Amino acid sequence: MSKSQDQVPDTHKYEDYDILEDLTTGAFGRVLKVQLKEKPVKPEIMKCLRYLNAKDKKAADEEVAMLKLAGSKHTVRFVELFIHDINLCIIMEFCEGGNLREMIEKMKTMPLKERKEKCQIIFFQVLMGLKHLHSLKIVHRDLKPENIFLDKDGNAKTGDFGLAEKIASRSQIYAAGTQDYQAPEAVNFNKMSELSDIWALAVIIIELLTGKHPYAGRYSRETVANISSGKFAPLPDYIKGEMKEMLIDMLNPDPIKRPTAVQLLDSDLMQLIQRIEIEKEEKEKVSQRANQTEAQLNNLVQRIEELERPSTELQNIAQELKQPIVGSEDEVQQILNKQEDLLKSIIDVMSDNIDVEFRKRYFKAGVVDSLIYIINTYQLDKITLNHMECIRSLLLPNKEIIQLFVEKNPFPGMIRLLDQTEQEIKNYAYAILSIILMFGFDESKINNPCPYFDAIQSCGGIDKIMELFRNKDYEIQTKVVLMNIILILFKDRELSNQQMRQRIVA
């Protein structure tokens, strides 16, 4: 593994993603449309690059470095990376609007006015991306319609930095990329600079406006010959004024005579589009604030309704949760289903609500007692994730709430849950124990021994936690949580038990 990827931080794994679609398979690896299993909110792109030998690793590491460095609102966003088998997997933003190659085909059928307006916005957004790249001395080297993507709102984002290179102190670098979008200096002298990207962008914009590559020949070799000689088709009459002047200047065979991204953005046309974009962003911010305000109002209404809820209703919920699970198979299932619905309703009410008094009503009505009764008495396979999420949602990192919970002696039930076969239930138990230990006692006495040590030890919890910590099959994240629990439990505590002392030191 190359040095830059030796210490990949803890991220998701390949197995954490569902593969929705295989978009491309080529010499440089696979491009997959994926979605996280645990949070299936929106798709992302997974690019799998070979990571076998030194050459593969160098190329993959350089692409990742460029992707991270190039990050801006006008470039495809990097999310994370991880190693899987022989591949380095890069997770990136998925642009739902496709790429400009697809847009070129769509724009052929658009009314001319709409096509020109759309094209001007894309022109501005790609220029903004190039301005950022070129300010970092990065040359994209493979700017073409397939490498410019559109998000769900139609905003253009430059992507695929596999051939991008920093120009450093040199004024030119070796050429790379697709020949039909290589500037004359690349075709004739195998050299490129930031101004080669400017030339490629002009070709793309003309192609968007006209549906045709301006240097297109009958076959690829003739197209390259036209680029080499600077021979391009006359622009149609509807491309005029400042737009025409900009595009012709950008296609100048002499790169030194081409305008930079900064100079192009300083034109009257681009300044006007920038003002339009700023106004659009401001409107979106106002809309987002309005949506947030509406959500906050809805939350307040919900809280008021909950506070007006009769205490007898909460007491009934507590009784329903403690209903014995007896009867025929169908009757038992009905009881369990009803309890699950009650648990979900509590979880929904507690979501995004941090009101202490609000939670005290559930303690006072006996709802928390019922939940502790369940984890103490139910068969372990009858305790569900909703039971655990409900307990967690009723707790806060708040001393008063934690002490109310501890007064009900939840430790035997919590330790009992550590015998669960379902790891997610155990994870909830670890999380709840951690909340109790970290927030459940007076911060002014932080250097004193943990006050819950004896209660946890009396139900066999210390031995159980130590046993789990020594389990070699546990993932590192679980080990870290258990280690933190152990450190808090044994803080400032003299150990007369030599065997226990040796275990902790080990």
Summary of the structure (lengths in Angstrom):
residues: 506
radius of gyration: 31.2
end to end distance: 30.9
largest distance: 93.2
contacts: 1487
relative contact order: 0.05
helix: 58%
strand: 11%
